[in-house]
């Protein structure tokens, strides 16, 4: 029988990676380890990344989670969380979502940045953040929590790398200059029927605000956003379940469209 004092950062990483590999969900780690606070959760997240890199994966970017103000209020925070992207999470455009490799995947449309310049906080503003962007793309993130029914506390989800699983980056991209990303619209459809709509303002008021917050948050930990990195700025709408044969589409005003199916 183990107790709260038996939990460590390494044990939490092992448990989360085991759930991912075995395609099984489980209870909140905070229920067994009340000492898992937010700073410790980011240590778990970073240690989880190191394990993935040691296994041969490559760091390709960063994602933001809980970027909508409503979600932040529900979780009791006032800024988004950050998590890591590796090359093993990349799903090429047009490739079916491999449901058999996942637990209970959901998809959400995103505005995606590819970085042209290094961005290091503190003191990054939305304007300086946007100036560092090389191109803007339509995207999908496929999230897949390792917790039962996506039920977690804030430290739980941070430790779990913000439910990261797969992501799609579409198109050749457009320059950020000349785009009004706060007004960039997105229509999310399921099997041809529009079910959700949003604009870029759903992400912190403007996706560049989310990027600046990410740069400043990472900067406080001594980490910069590097050139070439992919940045998923946050879900524009609620996530929808990915199911076999279900087509999920995202139609953007200027960025183009994306479609994917579960298989």
Secondary structure, 3 states (H helix, E strand, C coil): CCCHHHCCHHHHHHHHHHHHHHCCCECCHHHHCCCCCHHHHHHHHHHHHHHHHHCCCCEEEEEEECCCHHHHHHHCCCCCEEEEEEHHHECCCCCCECHHHCCCCEEEEEEEEEECCCECCCCCCHHHHHHCEEEEEEEEEEECCCEHHHCCCHHHHHHCHHHCCEEEECCCCECCCCCCCCCCEEEEEECCEEEEEEEHHHCCCCHHHHHHHHHHHHHCCCCCECCCCEEEEEECCCCEECCECCEEEEEECCCCEEEEEEC
